[in-house]
């Protein structure tokens, strides 16, 4: 049996779909599972055994083999038995139909019901609900287990070495590896951004008052912002991965080995749970419920403002209160409490 799993495009969603992929793998242990997804998800999901092969799919790519009609033809050649659509696009359903998958499962959205053999009724778009549970609901239709929300990621040996090299180059004077990660990015839009000056002040206070070095992680499009935070912090123990080659693998390694992650509501936020790392997420315009993962070491900070959460990519009122008025003190206090509790728990274990 061959199963084609159409994965979500966003980094965070791709991590949140891993419990459903694990359930699918367990239920159909003998099947060959093909992940149909954006090319960059290869680095994200590297090291996991959730699927056997990846078929790169990007309808906007300059590479013809990643475009819709080529992917559809390839899947037709593969003779797919089941197509599981974690995506909601009409395009993905059309590809599954053209490929001749005998069973095509997904939510009845975007006028694609006639393209699917098995449809699930989606919850209303105006009712925030956990996406991670919706992914499990899809595979649950196939008889897969739905009782685990445990997300999975892995870090390759090369990425571990790359982060070790970064540490030796940036913080070689420190013996301890105890540090805090900050992730200031957000591909969704500027409305999710916490001010760079706030991040800089937080980093400086963590390094000065708590004695922890701070690593600001960065993707390719976030270099300038990360470097600006370092400039404003002006502390020798506040550094960034942005000054060298960056990538998802390096970010995973940085977060995996940290004591705490402080992040906006962005993809790297979901890197913490698979590695058991505490995480503070700074929410602004987005509903917490959409990306709730029920992780016991997660702290959500969100101001109660009369204009939000608005789900807008850019603040329509231009004042951006939901993020600008979330103070450094509030975030620092939350970080201090988590690190103090961790130290106390560690002392009890030793004792």
Helices and strands as residue ranges (DSSP letters): E 2-6, H 11-16, H 18-27, E 32-37, H 41-45, E 53-56, G 64-66, H 68-78, E 82-85, H 90-99, E 103-107, G 113-115, E 118-120, H 131-140, H 157-170, E 179-183, G 190-192, H 196-209, E 213-217, G 220-222, H 223-233, E 238-240, G 241-243, H 248-256, E 260-264, G 267-270, H 271-274, E 278-283, G 288-291, E 298-302, H 321-324, H 328-350
